Structure formats: C-alpha cells, structure tokens
Amino acid sequence: MFNLAEILTVIIGSLLALIFIDGLRRSLRSRASSLKVDLINSTEIERSDFEQEWLDGYDEKDNPETPKEVAKEISEEFEEIDINQSPSLARQLLIINLSSDKGNVFSYDSISNILSNYSFSFDERGYFSVTNEDDHLLFNILNGKNPGTFLEGISTSDIAFVFDPLSVLSPVEVFDLMYEISQIISESFNSELLDENRNMLTKQMLVHMRQEAQEFQRQKLAIVS
C-alpha cells in the first residue's frame, strides 16, 4: 500500500505533466496561427490588371534608372524574342482605313501638313512612317489604292493606317496614337473611318482592336518576365 507521501507525489507529478502538455499544445496552436495566410479568390485574380498594378507600384525613388533606360533594356529583350518559338505571338496587323467621297484629297502635301505636329518621316518607297522621339517606327500611313504610295504627286481618296503590334514596346499607346491621328485626318477631310474590311469602324470594333493590342502587350510582358 502507498503511504500518504507517495500518493501526494503521484498526484503532483500528474498535475505537472498536464500543465506541461497544455502549455505545449498552446505553443503549437500559436505557431500555427502565425503561419496562416489570406486566401485570394481565383476569379479576382483573373479580373485584376497585373500590368496596371505593376505600373502603379513603380517608384522612381527605388529605381535610379531613368524611364528611357528601363524602356531601352526591356525593348532589347523584346527584340530577342523568337516569334516562331512563341505561338501565342502570331503576327497580326491592326489596320484602320480612311475613305473620302470628295475625290483624291489625300496626298503627300495634305498629309504632311497634318503630321507636322508629330514625329514622322517619308519613306523613299512612298509612304509615311510615324515614329517616336528615337526615330523608331510606330506605324505606317499608306495609299489605300494602287500603287499604294504617294510618289510623283499621286493623290488618293483612300489611305490606310497599318500597325504591327509586335514591333513596339507599348502596343496600346501606339494604337491610341494611331487612332488619334486617324480621327484628326478624318475630321479635316470629312472622311469615313473604316475597319480593315472597309466596314464602318464602330465603337465595338475599336474596343476589340484596342483589346488585341493590349493582349499583345500582356503576352510580351509575360514572356520577358
């Protein structure tokens, strides 16, 4: 038979063991709580604009390089992209047509006057090239009828704005500029804006074309990253 001292020793030992086990369980529970993370709804991820979030998060103080230097480096990476190895970047031109019912109003002189506020050049092959400040080609303006040029004083009633979204760093910005200039010329000569199939350029089609430019921009950023 156990005496009183032995019984008290067993009881105190049991209590200490219970206290130790409870403390250990509390410690594990606290550590598990600290490892919890917030879950994000996958549908919200699909809807978010990662490009805009990246731009909003850019802080020039944290990046000593100038925007031009950064753009130049990224542009060089884009130039190294092998389109054949990137099926999602199949080449596709974005085209806006202008047509005038007042005869041959578009010529080298008339278009040059309107483009005087922009950076452009006249290619020796007979069409206009709108460029950026570094003389990099953004898009072309062609004669919409044969022979497709403005050489030798040729004038026309139709012109075409042709843009290759794979050739520039920011397809969306370039597309917006192309549409801006096409609107100015359209209003100046009271001509109609048409899509690539020469149908009336509706708001829906314009949005669709801009979304295509935006998709090219997203895919190029994804490849570079």
C-alpha positions in Angstrom: 0.0 0.0 0.0 1.1 3.5 -0.8 1.6 5.9 2.1 0.3 9.5 2.0 3.6 11.0 0.8 3.8 8.7 -2.2 0.1 9.4 -3.1 0.7 13.2 -3.0 3.9 12.7 -5.1 1.9 10.9 -7.8 -0.9 13.5 -7.8 1.6 16.5 -8.0 3.5 14.7 -10.8 0.3 14.1 -12.8 -0.7 17.8 -12.4 2.7 19.0 -13.6 2.5 16.6 -16.6 -0.9 18.0 -17.5 0.3 21.6 -17.2 3.3 20.8 -19.4 1.1 19.1 -22.1 -1.3 22.1 -22.1 1.5 24.6 -22.4 3.0 22.6 -25.3 -0.4 22.5 -27.1 -0.9 26.2 -26.7 2.5 26.9 -28.1 1.8 24.7 -31.2 -1.6 26.4 -31.7 0.0 29.9 -31.6 2.7 28.9 -34.1 0.1 27.5 -36.5 -1.9 30.7 -36.3 1.1 32.8 -37.2 1.6 30.7 -40.4 -2.0 31.5 -41.7 -2.2 33.4 -44.9 -5.2 35.2 -46.6 -6.7 33.3 -49.4 -7.5 35.2 -52.6 -10.4 34.3 -54.8 -9.1 33.0 -58.2 -11.8 34.9 -60.0 -10.5 38.1 -58.6 -7.0 37.2 -59.9 -8.4 36.7 -63.4 -10.1 40.1 -63.3 -7.1 42.1 -61.9 -5.0 44.1 -64.3 -1.4 43.0 -63.4 0.1 45.4 -65.8 -1.6 48.4 -64.2 -0.7 47.0 -60.7 3.0 46.8 -61.8 2.9 50.4 -63.2 1.2 51.7 -60.0 3.8 50.0 -57.9 6.7 51.6 -59.8 8.6 54.1 -57.7 11.3 56.2 -59.4 13.0 56.7 -56.0 13.5 52.9 -55.7 14.8 52.7 -59.3 17.7 55.0 -60.1 17.5 54.3 -63.8 15.6 56.8 -66.0 12.4 55.5 -67.7 14.2 55.8 -71.1 17.0 53.5 -69.9 14.5 51.0 -68.5 12.4 51.0 -71.7 15.6 50.6 -73.7 16.6 47.5 -71.8 13.2 45.9 -72.0 13.0 46.8 -75.7 16.2 45.0 -76.3 14.8 41.9 -74.5 11.7 42.1 -76.8 13.9 42.2 -79.9 15.4 38.8 -78.7 12.0 37.1 -78.6 11.7 34.4 -81.2 8.2 34.7 -82.6 8.4 31.2 -84.0 9.0 29.9 -80.5 6.0 31.9 -79.1 2.9 30.6 -80.9 0.7 33.0 -78.8 2.5 35.9 -80.5 1.4 35.2 -84.1 2.0 38.2 -86.2 -1.2 40.3 -86.8 -1.5 43.8 -88.3 -4.0 46.3 -86.9 -5.4 48.4 -89.7 -7.7 51.5 -89.9 -8.8 52.8 -93.3 -10.0 56.2 -94.3 -12.1 56.9 -97.3 -13.2 60.2 -98.7 -16.2 60.8 -101.0 -14.8 64.1 -102.2 -12.2 62.7 -104.5 -8.5 62.5 -104.2 -7.9 64.7 -101.2 -5.0 62.7 -99.6 -1.6 63.5 -100.9 2.0 64.0 -99.7 1.3 67.7 -99.0 -2.0 67.4 -97.3 -1.0 64.5 -95.0 2.4 66.2 -94.3 0.6 69.3 -93.1 -1.5 67.4 -90.6 1.5 65.3 -89.4 3.6 68.4 -88.8 2.8 68.2 -85.0 4.1 64.6 -84.8 7.4 62.9 -85.4 7.3 61.3 -88.9 9.3 60.6 -92.0 8.5 59.9 -95.6 10.0 56.7 -96.8 11.7 56.6 -100.2 9.3 53.8 -101.2 6.5 56.4 -101.0 4.7 56.1 -97.7 4.6 57.8 -94.3 6.2 56.4 -91.2 5.1 57.8 -87.8 7.9 57.4 -85.4 8.8 58.1 -81.7 11.4 60.6 -80.5 14.1 58.0 -81.1 13.0 57.5 -84.7 11.7 54.0 -84.0 8.8 53.1 -86.4 5.4 53.1 -84.7 3.1 52.7 -87.7 2.7 53.5 -91.4 0.3 55.5 -93.5 -0.2 54.1 -97.0 -2.1 55.0 -100.1 -5.2 52.7 -99.9 -5.2 52.3 -103.7 -2.7 51.1 -106.2 0.2 51.6 -106.3 0.0 52.1 -102.6 2.4 55.1 -102.5 2.4 58.9 -102.7 5.3 59.2 -105.1 5.3 61.6 -108.1 2.5 63.7 -106.7 0.0 60.9 -106.5 -3.2 61.7 -104.6 -5.9 59.3 -103.5 -9.4 59.1 -101.9 -8.3 56.2 -99.6 -5.5 55.8 -97.1 -4.6 53.0 -94.6 -3.0 53.1 -91.2 -1.0 49.9 -90.7 0.3 48.9 -87.3 2.4 45.9 -86.3 1.9 45.5 -82.5 4.9 43.2 -82.3 7.3 45.9 -83.5 6.8 48.3 -80.5 7.3 48.2 -76.7 3.8 49.6 -75.8 1.2 48.4 -78.4 -1.7 50.0 -76.6 -0.2 53.5 -76.5 0.8 53.3 -80.2 -2.7 52.1 -81.2 -4.2 55.0 -79.3 -1.9 57.4 -81.1 -2.8 55.9 -84.5 -6.5 56.2 -83.8 -5.9 59.8 -82.6 -4.2 60.8 -85.8 -6.7 58.9 -88.0 -9.5 60.9 -86.2 -7.8 64.2 -86.9 -7.3 63.4 -90.6 -10.9 62.1 -90.8 -12.3 65.3 -89.4 -10.0 67.5 -91.5 -11.1 65.9 -94.8 -14.6 64.9 -93.7 -13.8 61.2 -94.5 -15.1 58.0 -93.0 -13.2 55.8 -90.6 -13.3 52.1 -91.7 -12.0 48.9 -90.2 -9.6 46.5 -92.0 -12.5 45.0 -94.0 -13.6 48.5 -95.1 -16.7 48.4 -93.0 -17.7 51.3 -90.8 -15.4 51.5 -87.7 -17.9 51.0 -84.9 -17.2 51.6 -81.2 -17.3 47.9 -80.6 -14.7 47.2 -83.3 -12.5 49.9 -82.0 -12.7 48.4 -78.5 -11.9 45.0 -80.0 -8.8 46.3 -81.8 -7.6 48.0 -78.7 -8.1 44.8 -76.7 -6.0 43.0 -79.2 -3.2 45.5 -78.8 -3.5 45.1 -75.0 -3.3 41.3 -75.3 -0.1 41.6 -77.3 1.3 43.9 -74.6 0.4 41.4 -71.8 1.9 38.5 -73.7 5.1 40.3 -74.3 5.4 41.3 -70.7 4.8 37.7 -69.6 7.5 36.4 -71.9 10.0 38.9 -70.7 9.3 38.3 -67.1 
